[in-house]
Amino acid sequence: MTVEFDEVDGQRIATFGTGPRKIVAVHGITASLMAWATVGRRLPDGWSLVAMDLRGRGHSASLPGPYGLPRHAEDVLRVAEHVGAGPDAVLTGHSMGAYVAALAAGQRAFAKVVLVDGGLPLPPLPDDVDPDAATQATLGPALERLRQTFASPEAYVDFFKAHPAFAGNWTSDVEAYVRYDLTGPDGALTSRAVGEAVLADGRWMRVERDRIGAALERITAPLVLLRAPRGLLDQPVGLLPDDLAAPWIERLPGLRDELVPGCNHYTILFDERCADIVAARLTS
């Protein structure tokens, strides 16, 4: 697979493949563009996938705030224009990236929008629950690692291997994704993801539910939702269970909903069988 790296106004992008049909892909809240490598490798001939490191993540970590999903949507649209992804392009996002994709697709035309285990408004928080606390509770180990330092790349890899979502699901693409995220001096390595950005974006998702819903209703392109049956920690209830998805399936008549069997919130992109399904839905 051909991978080419570039920058757009200081934002790192990577293009997987060389085909003229383009997919613009957005990663999750503590992730990076490397989350899309397995899917990018499994595209049919004639397609290419352009992924970006969102500001505050990966090699775009130094891009300044303010953060928040509307700012990321602006970045996505700028990248799409830069790479020539016109109205015949497909837009996709995973996890938080699906919410960003929904906001971007509400502003301009795409041929199709594919939301991967994200994009539907989460349940409202009780009045006495702080959005930052809810973000920390949801993300668990993903947020914990932003506060840690690691003695070596191998120690960071071991941290991820202990994550419940990757137990028995380790691949070379997962390892490349993990190693890409490291920065800092030997003996004090850290994740590239900026904690301030993660909390700001998590807060936005929790408190701006109405804006997410309005964006979904503005999308005119065919809309596909791919859900993982298992959660961020491989728990048996996914991020978007049936009872959360059902009202939106009814509310959005153009939405095609599909549960991708045998995967969790992370392996829906990294497991080759699940990635094959994602690639097929992006390009069919």
Residue pairs with C-beta under 8 A, 6 or more apart in sequence:
1 16
1 17
1 40
1 41
2 15
2 16
2 17
2 18
3 14
3 15
3 16
3 37
3 40
4 14
4 15
5 12
5 13
5 14
6 12
6 13
6 14
6 15
7 13
8 52
8 78
8 79
8 82
9 78
10 60
10 62
10 63
11 52
11 53
11 55
11 60
11 63
11 75
11 78
11 79
12 33
12 52
12 53
12 58
12 59
12 60
13 33
13 50
13 51
13 52
13 53
13 79
13 82
13 83
14 33
14 34
14 50
14 51
14 52
15 48
15 49
15 50
15 83
16 36
16 37
16 39
16 40
16 41
16 43
16 48
16 49
16 50
16 51
17 40
17 43
17 47
17 48
17 49
18 48
19 43
19 45
19 46
19 47
19 48
20 46
20 48
21 46
21 47
21 48
21 88
21 89
21 90
21 283
22 47
22 48
22 49
22 50
22 83
22 84
22 85
22 89
22 90
23 43
23 47
23 48
23 49
23 50
23 89
23 90
23 91
23 92
23 282
23 283
24 49
24 50
24 51
24 76
24 79
24 80
24 83
24 85
24 89
24 90
24 91
24 92
24 110
25 33
25 36
25 39
25 40
25 49
25 50
25 51
25 52
25 92
25 93
25 94
25 97
26 51
26 52
26 54
26 72
26 76
26 91
26 92
26 93
26 94
26 97
26 98
26 100
26 101
26 104
27 33
27 35
27 36
27 51
27 52
27 53
27 54
27 57
27 93
27 94
27 95
27 96
27 97
28 35
28 94
28 95
28 96
28 97
28 118
29 95
29 96
29 139
29 142
29 198
29 201
29 202
30 57
30 139
30 142
30 143
30 145
30 146
30 191
30 193
30 198
31 57
31 94
31 95
31 97
31 177
31 193
32 53
32 57
32 58
32 59
32 177
32 180
32 181
32 192
32 193
33 51
33 52
33 53
33 58
34 51
34 58
34 173
34 176
34 177
34 180
34 181
35 51
35 94
35 177
35 269
35 270
36 49
36 51
36 94
36 269
37 173
37 176
37 177
38 171
38 173
38 269
38 270
38 271
38 272
38 275
39 49
39 269
39 275
39 278
39 279
39 282
40 49
40 51
41 173
41 275
42 272
42 275
42 276
42 279
43 49
43 279
43 282
43 283
44 279
44 283
47 282
47 283
49 282
50 79
50 80
50 83
50 85
52 60
52 75
52 76
52 79
53 59
53 60
53 61
54 60
54 72
54 75
54 97
54 100
54 197
55 61
55 63
55 64
55 65
55 67
55 71
55 72
55 75
55 197
56 63
56 65
56 67
56 193
56 194
56 196
56 197
56 198
56 201
57 192
57 193
57 194
57 197
58 180
58 181
58 192
58 193
59 192
61 183
61 192
61 193
61 194
65 71
65 196
65 197
65 200
66 200
67 196
67 197
67 200
67 201
67 204
68 200
68 201
68 204
69 96
69 99
69 100
69 103
69 201
69 204
69 205
69 208
70 103
70 204
72 100
72 103
72 201
73 100
73 103
73 104
73 107
76 91
76 100
76 101
76 104
77 104
77 107
77 108
79 85
80 89
80 91
80 104
87 108
87 109
87 110
87 111
88 111
89 110
89 111
90 110
90 111
90 112
90 113
90 114
90 282
90 283
91 101
91 104
91 105
91 110
91 112
91 113
91 114
91 221
92 98
92 101
92 113
92 114
92 115
92 116
92 282
93 99
93 100
93 101
93 102
93 115
93 116
93 118
93 119
94 116
94 117
94 118
94 268
94 269
95 116
95 117
95 118
95 239
95 265
96 118
96 201
96 202
96 205
97 116
97 118
98 115
98 116
98 117
98 118
98 119
99 118
99 119
99 205
99 212
101 113
101 114
101 115
101 119
102 113
102 115
102 119
102 212
102 215
102 216
102 219
103 211
103 212
103 215
105 113
105 215
105 218
105 219
105 221
106 214
106 215
106 216
106 218
106 219
107 218
109 220
109 221
110 221
111 221
111 222
112 221
112 222
112 223
112 224
112 282
113 219
113 221
113 222
113 223
113 224
114 224
114 226
114 278
114 281
114 282
115 223
115 224
115 225
115 226
116 226
116 268
116 269
116 278
117 226
117 227
117 228
117 238
117 239
117 240
117 265
117 268
118 239
118 240
119 212
119 216
119 225
120 212
120 216
120 225
120 240
120 244
120 245
120 248
121 209
121 210
121 212
121 213
121 248
122 205
122 206
122 209
122 244
123 244
124 209
125 131
125 134
125 206
131 202
131 203
131 206
131 207
132 199
132 202
132 203
134 202
134 206
135 143
135 198
135 199
135 202
135 203
135 206
136 143
138 202
138 232
139 198
139 202
139 232
140 232
140 233
141 163
141 233
142 232
143 195
143 198
145 159
145 191
146 190
146 191
146 193
146 194
146 195
146 198
147 195
148 159
148 190
149 184
149 187
149 188
149 189
149 190
150 156
150 159
150 182
150 188
150 189
150 190
151 187
151 189
152 186
152 187
152 189
153 179
153 182
153 189
155 189
156 178
156 179
156 181
156 182
156 189
157 175
157 178
157 179
160 166
160 174
160 178
161 167
161 170
163 233
164 233
164 234
164 235
165 232
165 233
165 234
165 264
165 265
165 266
165 267
166 174
166 266
166 267
167 234
169 264
169 266
169 267
169 270
169 271
171 270
171 271
171 272
173 270
174 270
177 270
181 191
181 192
181 193
182 189
182 190
182 191
182 192
183 189
183 190
183 191
183 192
184 190
205 212
216 223
216 248
216 252
217 251
217 252
219 254
222 254
222 256
223 252
223 254
223 255
223 256
224 255
224 256
224 258
224 281
225 240
225 245
225 249
225 255
225 256
225 257
225 258
226 258
226 260
226 268
226 277
226 278
226 281
227 238
227 239
227 240
227 245
227 257
227 258
227 259
227 260
228 238
228 239
228 259
228 260
228 263
228 264
228 265
228 267
228 268
228 274
229 236
229 238
229 259
229 260
229 261
229 262
229 263
229 264
230 236
230 237
230 238
230 263
230 264
230 265
231 237
231 238
231 239
231 264
231 265
232 239
232 264
232 265
232 266
234 264
238 264
238 265
239 265
245 257
248 255
249 255
249 257
258 281
260 268
260 274
260 277
260 278
262 271
262 273
262 274
263 271
263 273
263 274
267 274
268 274
268 275
268 278
269 275
269 278
